[in-house]
Amino acid sequence: MISQQATPAEPLRSTRRRTSARWVVLPVRVLRSPMALPCVVIIVIFAVCAVLASVLAPYSPREQRSAEALESPSVKHPLGTDNLGRDMLSRMMYGARVSLGIGFGAVVLGLAVGVPLGLIAGYQRGFTDEVIMRLMEIQIAFPGLIFALALVSTLGPSVRNLLIAIGIAGVPGVARLVRAQVLSVRERDYVLAARALGAGSARILLRHIWPNCTAPVIVAATLSMGYAVLAEASLSFLGVGVRPPTPTWGSMLQFSFGYLSIAPYLSIVPGVAIFLLVLSFNLLGDALRDALDPSLRGR
């Protein structure tokens, strides 16, 4: 009687099925966290307001009504008006579009640059690794916000330059994280087997190493969204962000300082929005980390 042996493709299919199942059950594991669902709801609400601002906003964010200047929150203006009579609710919605747009774009840019650098540095080692990591360490020597401030001051204030500055400031963290993951994966048996079978470096990186490094990168990207939103608000508050009259939460905070005693809602509204959005991204990142790290499940 001839025993049937598994073909080499069967273990690979089994591994792929387990990987697919892992990502399918990931949302369930994330939502088990008591704070995950409220954070997701808050992020979705802000995202919907940002995407549909032109539909949901009751007024134009630039429409000035001098007769209604500095009105307290009311039925007509749920969040009040500023000193020029502009509706705060409308400006908050359009400000969410800028904050989330810059935050998402900066995170994508940081990943697009940092992930390949980390993969190459961790896999090639030697001189290539030294050059890339020394460049990253030189940039890390400057605080991220200071580096972004210097970069956007050089390029000029605009949405594109703000996105580039915040994105480039986040590259070293992504590159170092990916490099550390690659160093732990590159010596595993399946990578050594692929190399022994003659697989090229690009195939090994893309098919065998990178898929096993995605979990911490996803967590880092979620946490970076909160940092990017906060960085955008900070730079706009310092006056080097998006030019007026485009509404941003940071510029609204800066503008409200002169009216703290007579119209405190001008600073409370954007301040609470920044707080809720950044906190939601941070707590969601923690929930993702708990769901993706087997050692933390059940705690």
Protein Blocks (a to p, Z undefined) as FASTA:
>chain_A
ZZddddfklmmmmmmmmmmmmmmmmmmmmmmpmklmmmmmmmmmmmmmmmmmmmmpmbdf
kbccfklgoiacdfklmnopafkopafklmmmmmmmmmmmmmmmmmmmmmmmmmmmmmmm
mmngmmllmmmmmmmmmmmmpcfklmmmmmmmmnopcfklmmmmmmmmmmmmmmmmmmmm
mmmmmmpmklmmmmmnopafklmmmmmmmmmmmmmmmmmmmmmmmmmmmmmmmmmmnopa
ccdfbdcfklmmmmmmmmmmmmmmlmmmmmmmmmmmmmmmmmmmmmmmmmmmmklgoZZ
